[in-house]
Amino acid sequence: MTNHEASLPLAERVLDGVCTRIEAYYSAKLARYGAIPLGVDWSCTATQWLRFVQLLKICSFETPFSLIDMGCGYGALVTFLKERHPQACVDYFGIDLSPAMVRCARRRYRREPAVRFAVGRRLPVQADYVVASGIMNVALGSPVLLWEDFIRLILTDMHSMSRRGFAVNFLAKPPRGGTSDQLYCSSPDKWLRFCREELACTVEVLDNYGMQEFTLLAHGAPSVQVRGGG
Ligand SMILES: C[S@@+](CC[C@H](N)C(=O)[O-])C[C@H]1O[C@@H](n2cnc3c(N)ncnc32)[C@H](O)[C@@H]1O
């Protein structure tokens, strides 16, 4: 253990350990497959984009808006926005735990003026909307209670970073069980309740888009301003 690690409170040390494992897992995927869906652990572009369609239902495209993409990977959402919403005026900020993902994303979109990327798990700024695709799924054997604490922290951060709302997807429990301890699957109720009761959001659940997943759209501004980075 380094001096820096020894001085952190236990919860922070545990969190650092979880983030380090996630970062290593996704950086290895990118190194193996490159900037394609398999490089962020998705099977194909069609399902990767279907998730973006659901998440972006949180946004009103009538007027310009700013967007934070938590767990942006190599920045595929930027390409999606350019192709599916060419008229939209979006100020995009992608953030990812993996420095390799962020380097790759910066290279891909270096000529885009309204596109920025940063390494980390939260930002000390707010945007109109915050979205996250696929960041709750790969628990890498973390105990469920620990992983659920982590999810609460992520949802709370997403809420505090968003002025108008946030959207996030989860793997749904398969009807006959049989999940691996590497993947976190849940039912919508728990997270719907958390967003309603703890974050005071108005929440919609989307679970009819043909995948073993669901998406939460949480509307509502945080009552306190965002602080800190990381
Ligand atoms: C399944 S991939 C999806 C990437 C991208 N959202 C997409 O759909 O193409 C998840 C990405 O989120 C990053 N990630 C996972 N947990 C994160 C967290 N808590 N904060 C920031 N990034 C995270 C991983 O490094 C990985 O690049």
The ligand as a Tripos MOL2 file, in Angstrom:
@<TRIPOS>MOLECULE
LIG
   27    29     1     0     0
SMALL
NO_CHARGES

@<TRIPOS>ATOM
      1 C1        -19.7510   -0.8140  -21.6870 C.3       1 LIG1
      2 S1        -18.5990    0.4690  -22.0080 S.3       1 LIG1
      3 C2        -19.6620    1.5850  -22.9060 C.3       1 LIG1
      4 C3        -18.9590    2.7330  -23.5650 C.3       1 LIG1
      5 C4        -19.9200    3.7610  -24.1990 C.3       1 LIG1
      6 N1        -20.8370    4.2820  -23.2150 N.3       1 LIG1
      7 C5        -20.6670    3.1530  -25.3370 C.2       1 LIG1
      8 O1        -21.8460    2.7930  -25.1460 O.co2     1 LIG1
      9 O2        -20.0710    2.9900  -26.4120 O.co2     1 LIG1
     10 C6        -18.4470    1.2560  -20.4220 C.3       1 LIG1
     11 C7        -17.3530    2.3510  -20.3730 C.3       1 LIG1
     12 O3        -17.5320    3.0350  -19.1560 O.3       1 LIG1
     13 C8        -16.3010    3.1990  -18.4640 C.3       1 LIG1
     14 N2        -16.6950    3.1970  -17.0440 N.ar      1 LIG1
     15 C9        -17.1890    2.1640  -16.3120 C.ar      1 LIG1
     16 N3        -17.5470    2.5720  -15.1050 N.ar      1 LIG1
     17 C10       -17.3000    3.9050  -15.0610 C.ar      1 LIG1
     18 C11       -17.4880    4.9160  -14.0790 C.ar      1 LIG1
     19 N4        -18.0180    4.6360  -12.8770 N.pl3     1 LIG1
     20 N5        -17.1180    6.1780  -14.3660 N.ar      1 LIG1
     21 C12       -16.5720    6.4950  -15.5820 C.ar      1 LIG1
     22 N6        -16.3670    5.5760  -16.5540 N.ar      1 LIG1
     23 C13       -16.7470    4.2990  -16.2980 C.ar      1 LIG1
     24 C14       -15.4390    2.0350  -18.9360 C.3       1 LIG1
     25 O4        -14.0700    2.3480  -18.8590 O.3       1 LIG1
     26 C15       -15.9240    1.8430  -20.3840 C.3       1 LIG1
     27 O5        -15.1620    2.6200  -21.2820 O.3       1 LIG1
@<TRIPOS>BOND
     1     1     2 1
     2     2     3 1
     3     2    10 1
     4     3     4 1
     5     4     5 1
     6     5     6 1
     7     5     7 1
     8     7     8 2
     9     7     9 1
    10    10    11 1
    11    11    12 1
    12    11    26 1
    13    12    13 1
    14    13    14 1
    15    13    24 1
    16    14    15 ar
    17    14    23 ar
    18    15    16 ar
    19    16    17 ar
    20    17    18 ar
    21    17    23 ar
    22    18    19 1
    23    18    20 ar
    24    20    21 ar
    25    21    22 ar
    26    22    23 ar
    27    24    25 1
    28    24    26 1
    29    26    27 1
@<TRIPOS>SUBSTRUCTURE
     1 LIG1         1 GROUP 0 **** ****
